[in-house]
Structure formats: structure tokens, C-alpha cells
Amino acid sequence: MIDAVALTKHFGTKVAVDHLTFTVPSGRVTGFLGPNGAGKSTTMRMILGLDAPTDGVARIDGLRYHEIRHPLRVVGALLDASWLHPNRSAHAHLEWLARSNKLPPARVDDVLEIVGLTAVASQRAGGFSLGMTQRLGIAAALLGDPRVLLFDEPVNGLDPEGILWIRTLMRRLADEGRTVFVSSHLLSEMALTADELVVIGRGKLITQCTTAEFVATTDVTTRVRSPHLDALTAGLRSLGGEVREDGDGAVLVSGLDGVDIGDFAAANGIALHELSEHRGSLEDAFLQRTGETTEYRTTQPGSDLVTTSR
Ligand SMILES: Nc1ncnc2c1ncn2[C@@H]1O[C@H](COP(=O)(O)OP(=O)(O)OP(=O)(O)O)[C@@H](O)[C@H]1O
């Protein structure tokens, strides 16, 4: 488990992380979401003892990183996978890491197997593709067989197969009872991977909840198709619904749920040919909840990047 209490980081006058309190439970994949510059990497760096908090505390299984006797046996992290010696082979890189952290060298072959790099273990890591480099970074994180794993943007730049592989691995690690904390900009991917979410904006906590709860905060719209659209539209508007055309003899209704619409149609003898409720996506929920906290945004697609006032 990871817990952060009033975690705060200032860089000069810049408040990167602002009294952030959250918990990352074991046995679950927890997504860490926030717009660019929200403070995700800084938070992860403080959890890993790479940045000192200005205030507050982050603990891993009850201890600050510096209090853990054999850190790599407790926590593994993928922050920047490109951090490796380009002329070393994958095997030599991991062997060096194992030796310098007093981990059993036999573990190197195990983690190479887990990440699927056994066949290329003797090749120069500098010649690896992005996906292979990412796998090698994950192998390094798994080297100490840690209970807690942090991954900062692990699927960045990966192809669909690589993304699926990471999703499957995260699930497996969580199912083994480990704590898996992962930041990503790929919200559709997070919707599939994360059980829990910690959502931040401008360094502050926006919410911590399950992914299902977060998505449930989006509005429901209902698509309704009927041969008597005019009567239906007028009636639904009189009940307070917002109705707009959706082509193909259908309307999209918000402000009323499917039961209200179905009951109204039945009571007024209006035939319905379709009645389907649509919940917003994780992306919709994210944009609704973090919109006000976005540091960098464009006013229109293709327009210049503008910085909102802080
Ligand atoms: N070493 C530093 N010195 C000064 N400012 C920093 C430093 N590191 C981060 N910041 C600032 O702190 C804020 C949070 O940055 P951070 O990288 O933690 O955000 P992030 O959520 O990981 O962003 P992204 O999603 O773009 O990677 C940003 O405004 C960033 O410019």
C-alpha cells in the first residue's frame, strides 16, 4: 500500500504538489490521472525518495522510502525507461542492477522471461525499439520481486500489442496482491486497466474513487427512435428533458432517464423503435472534472497553445 498525507512540493514559487492525500491499495491497479503539469511525476518521485517533499509525507507499506532497508525488494518503478547504458546488453544491464542492489543474479533470467526479452537478452540495449526498452525498464522494476510497483506512463509510444501486454501484466501483478500505481494519458486504456483512480489537477486531489464511480459521474443520454418523433419530442420537453436530433428518425435526450422516457411513451401510446442509454466515457468524466485545472490548453483545435492563469 502507498499512502500520501498532505504531500506538498514547491519548486521556488511554483506549487507542483499541494497537500495531496490519497491511498493506493494493494491487489488493485490504481490509475493516476491528471492534465499535463498536474504533478503526477513529482508525486511519484517523492514516493520514491527522488524529490524531498516540502511538506507532508509519502509512505510505502508504512515506511518512507529512505526508511526501507532493501528498497528494490519492496518497491519497483518505471519512471524513465531510456535510462540505461546503450552499449550494455539487456542481460548485463539487469545483472549490474542486481549486483549493485544485492539481489540474486538468478532473478535476471526470471524477469527477462516475464517481460519476453529472453531471446534478445544478449543484444545491445541501445539498439532496442521503444517497446523493448519499455519491457527492459519493467524487467528492472520487477527485479527485486517487489510488493509495490509504480509506472509513470508505461504505455507511451507503444503499439496496440505492447499496450495489451502491459495491461495484462498490470492485472497479473495486482492479482498477485501487489500494489500497482500507474500514470497514463491514454484514458481509454486506463478505463480498461485501472480498478481505482487518483485524479489530480494543479497538484491538488480532485477525487479518489473506483473507475466505475468516476465514470458514473458523467451525464446519461438516451437515444430514442420513434415514428412519432414530434409528439414524443414535445412531450419529453414538457417533462424537462433536453432533446436534440440525432438523424435517422432519432433524438438524443438528456435530463430524463430511460424509464421516464419509456413510461411517457407508453402512457401516450407512442411507439418506440429504439431506447438506448449511453453513459459518458472515462475521457468525458476526466474532461468534466479536470477542465478547470488544465494548465495548458488550446482554445480551438489547431490554435496556439495558451497558458491559463494560475
Ligand atoms: N525540477 C523542477 N523545477 C521546477 N518546476 C518543476 C520541476 N519539476 C516539475 N516542475 C513543475 O511542476 C509541475 C508538475 O510537474 P510534473 O512533471 O510533476 O507534472 P505531470 O503531471 O507529471 O505532467 P505530465 O503529465 O506533463 O508529465 C509542472 O508545472 C512542472 O513544470
The ligand as an SDF file (V2000), in Angstrom:
LIG
                    3D

 31 33  0  0  0  0  0  0  0  0999 V2000
   12.5410   20.3350  -11.1790 N   0  0  0  0  0  0  0  0  0  0  0  0
   11.5490   21.2110  -11.3840 C   0  0  0  0  0  0  0  0  0  0  0  0
   11.7610   22.5470  -11.2730 N   0  0  0  0  0  0  0  0  0  0  0  0
   10.7590   23.4240  -11.4600 C   0  0  0  0  0  0  0  0  0  0  0  0
    9.4940   23.0750  -11.7730 N   0  0  0  0  0  0  0  0  0  0  0  0
    9.2260   21.7710  -11.9060 C   0  0  0  0  0  0  0  0  0  0  0  0
   10.2280   20.7650  -11.7110 C   0  0  0  0  0  0  0  0  0  0  0  0
    9.6630   19.5420  -11.8970 N   0  0  0  0  0  0  0  0  0  0  0  0
    8.3580   19.7790  -12.1940 C   0  0  0  0  0  0  0  0  0  0  0  0
    8.0980   21.1180  -12.1970 N   0  0  0  0  0  0  0  0  0  0  0  0
    6.7940   21.7480  -12.4510 C   0  0  0  0  0  0  0  0  0  0  0  0
    5.8720   21.1830  -11.5560 O   0  0  0  0  0  0  0  0  0  0  0  0
    4.6170   20.9580  -12.1970 C   0  0  0  0  0  0  0  0  0  0  0  0
    4.2570   19.4850  -12.1080 C   0  0  0  0  0  0  0  0  0  0  0  0
    5.1170   18.7510  -12.9840 O   0  0  0  0  0  0  0  0  0  0  0  0
    5.0200   17.1770  -13.1540 P   0  0  0  0  0  0  0  0  0  0  0  0
    6.0610   16.7830  -14.1460 O   0  0  0  0  0  0  0  0  0  0  0  0
    5.0400   16.5340  -11.8280 O   0  0  0  0  0  0  0  0  0  0  0  0
    3.5700   17.0230  -13.7800 O   0  0  0  0  0  0  0  0  0  0  0  0
    2.9290   15.7750  -14.5230 P   0  0  0  0  0  0  0  0  0  0  0  0
    1.5130   15.6890  -14.0380 O   0  0  0  0  0  0  0  0  0  0  0  0
    3.7780   14.5770  -14.3920 O   0  0  0  0  0  0  0  0  0  0  0  0
    2.9370   16.2990  -16.0180 O   0  0  0  0  0  0  0  0  0  0  0  0
    2.9580   15.4850  -17.4050 P   0  0  0  0  0  0  0  0  0  0  0  0
    1.6510   14.7670  -17.4680 O   0  0  0  0  0  0  0  0  0  0  0  0
    3.0400   16.5810  -18.4130 O   0  0  0  0  0  0  0  0  0  0  0  0
    4.1460   14.5850  -17.3890 O   0  0  0  0  0  0  0  0  0  0  0  0
    4.7580   21.4550  -13.6250 C   0  0  0  0  0  0  0  0  0  0  0  0
    4.2410   22.7640  -13.7160 O   0  0  0  0  0  0  0  0  0  0  0  0
    6.2600   21.4390  -13.8440 C   0  0  0  0  0  0  0  0  0  0  0  0
    6.6340   22.4310  -14.7640 O   0  0  0  0  0  0  0  0  0  0  0  0
  1  2  1  0
  2  3  1  0
  2  7  2  0
  3  4  2  0
  4  5  1  0
  5  6  2  0
  6  7  1  0
  6 10  1  0
  7  8  1  0
  8  9  2  0
  9 10  1  0
 10 11  1  0
 11 12  1  0
 11 30  1  0
 12 13  1  0
 13 14  1  0
 13 28  1  0
 14 15  1  0
 15 16  1  0
 16 17  2  0
 16 18  1  0
 16 19  1  0
 19 20  1  0
 20 21  2  0
 20 22  1  0
 20 23  1  0
 23 24  1  0
 24 25  2  0
 24 26  1  0
 24 27  1  0
 28 29  1  0
 28 30  1  0
 30 31  1  0
M  END
$$$$
